[in-house]
Amino acid sequence: MSNTIASSSSFGARFAVHAASLVFLAGGLAPAYAAGSAAPVIYPAKGQSAKQQDQDKYACYGWARGQTGFDPAQAQQAAAPSAGMRPGGLLRGAAGGATIAAATDHDPAHGAAAGMVGIAVRERVKAAQAAQQQQAARAQQQAGYDRAFKACMEGRGYVLR
């Protein structure tokens, strides 16, 4: 009876490792390299089996994630929130443009339109700059994760290129 429990427990552990490996390979490693850099080619230099390689990939994924605090699977899913216009931004731009136009003996309606366009352009530039900064930070975090993953796999006897 205890052999049955031990063997079913061993089966459960093996099943969990295989299931986790499949989830990792299907959704974990692929998204990590989808944004421009190619996934590394992994060569089992010590003759590791495909099963062992999958287990090592999963273990190194977890280790690298723990070392860097960066999860490439989550990073791809976490889309940058859109930095929309601040409430009342266009209204303030229109009021400012109309005031300036009236003060300089120009048509306030044209001044309001110009103020709205100016605010919209400024907000768009700010949003683009924020997105660019976020993308650069994510690329830096990805590079740290990649170094940690490579170090782990090389420590387990694989060659990565």
N, C-alpha and C positions, 0 to 999 in steps of 0.2 A: 504494500500500500504506500509506504514512504517513497519507494522508487517511482511510483506513478506520480505522486505529488512533485517530487524533484524533477521528473522528466517533463511534466506539464509546466512547472515553473520555469524550467530551462527553455521550453518551447515558447512560453510567453515572453521571456526576455529576448529570445532570438527574433520573435515576431515583432516585438516593439522596436528593436534595432533596425530591422528591415523596413518596417513601416516608416520610421523616422527618416531613414536613408532615402526612401522614395519621395517623401514629402520634401526633404531637403533638396534632392536632385531636381525634382519637378518645379519647385517653387522657391528654393532658397538660393542656390548658386546661380541659376540662370538669370534671375533679375539683377543679381549683384553686378553683372558685367554687361547688362543690356544697354547701358547708357554711353557706350563709346569704346570702352576698353575691352579687349578680347579676353575671354576666360583662359586661364593658364592651361597649358598642356601638362598633364601629370603622368610621369613615367614611373612605374614601380621598379626601382633599381634593385631591390632585394627579392624580386620575384613574388611580390604580394599578389594574392588572388584578387579578382574583381570584387568579391564580397568583402575582403579585408580592406581594400581601397575605399569602398563605400563607407565602411565603418570609420576608417581614419578620416575621411573627408568630413563626416558628420561631427566627429570628435573635435577636429581642428576648427570647424565652423563655430562650434560652441566656445572653444578656448579663445579664438581670435575675437569673437564677439564680447566675451568676458574681459579680455585684456584692453580692448579699445572702447568699449561701450557703444560700438556701432554695429547695427544689424543690417546688412545689405538687403535682406528681404523686406524689412520694414521701411528702409529708406526709399525704396522704389515705390512703395504703396503710399507713403506719406507725401502727398502732393502739397506743394506750397499753397497756402491759402491766398486767395486773391486779395490784394490790397486795394480795395475799392475806394471810391471817393469818400471823403469825410462828409458827414451830414451837413448840409448847408453850404458846402464849398462853392457850388455853382452860383447859389444865391448871393453869397458874399462877393464873388467875382463880378457878378452882374451889377451889384450895388456899387462896388468900387469903380467899375468901368463907367457907369452912368454918372457917378459923382464927378469923376475926372473930366468926362466929356462935357458936362454942364459947366464946370468951372472954367473950361477953356473954350467956351462958346461953340461946342460941337454938338451933334445930335446925340442925346442921351441913349437912344435906342441902339445906335451903332456902338456906343461906348459900352453898353451892357453886354452886347453880343461879344465884343472884343474881350471884355473881362471874363466872360464865361469860357471862351476858348482858351484864354491864357491860363486859367485855373485848371481846366481839363488837361492841357498839355503838361503843366507842371506836375500834376498828380500822376499822370502816366509815366513821366520820367522817373519820379520817385519810386513808383512800383517796379519799373524795369531795373533800377539800381538795386532795390531790395532783393529782387529775384536773382540778380547776378551775384550778389554777395552770398546769398543762401546757397546757390549752386557751387560757388567756390569753396565754401565751408564743407559742403557735402563731399566734394571731390577730395578735399584734404583728409576727411574722416575715412573715406573709402580707401585712400592710399595707405593709411595706417592699418586698416583692417587687412588689406592685401598683403602687407609685409608680415603681419602676425600669422596669417593663414599659411603663407609660404614657409615661414620659419617652423611652424608646427609640422607641416607635411614633410619638410626636409629632415626634421628631427626623427621622423618615423621611417625614413629611408626612401623617400621619393625625390625625383628630380623634377622641378617645375620650370617651364620656359614660357 
